[in-house]
């Protein structure tokens, strides 16, 4: 299995996007796996490829911030890195609120950009020093971490729920793939995404969470039926 950082690029300026792809492709530890020219294409790209990092512009057709939030919610395994010309404080705050791991200005040098991408891949975050002071002022008394849903299982996509049902039944990735007509590697990517969405450490914890969620839904239905019958 490749140990390279899989990076996708979403920017509506084709010349800039292709030039950036060429720069990143020259790095031994980075592989550019896809490109998109709009917010909708970026979301589709994230869902189909699940790249490690998605470089995303804010000012693009369909709204880059919408794409960032959608991808963060649906495909948390992909780290969002905003690459933009905007130094607007509101854009910075909104980008971090959606779950972006880094906010980079387009004037950045190639060497610095690749350094930041490696840092993000290692779990770090980045904000330009020039914008950091205003960010701290905005953050006073505010939390940037989005609220977690009461039942994270309800936040899964239909395909993710199907795979979670397979996990709960004790099926292997190969068996789940055969049942759903998916490649084993694709199932593995989905499982990684599911674990992050549910904030659990392994398949067993995911299965237990799925079973508990299912039981809670059954209990709710029974209570509703009792109320309807005046019990």
Secondary structure, 3 states (H helix, E strand, C coil): CCCCEEEEEECCCHHHHHHHHHHHHCCCCEEEEEEECCHHHHHHHHHHHCCCEEEECCCCCCCHHHHHHHHHHHCCCCEEEEEECCCCHHHHHHHHHHCCCEEEECCCCHHHHHHHHHHHHCCCCEECHHHHHHHHHHHCCCCCCCCCCCCHHHHCCHHHHHHHHHHHCCCCHHHHHHHHCCCHHHHHHHHHHHHHHHCCCCHHHHHHHHHHHHHHHHHHHHHHHHHHCCC
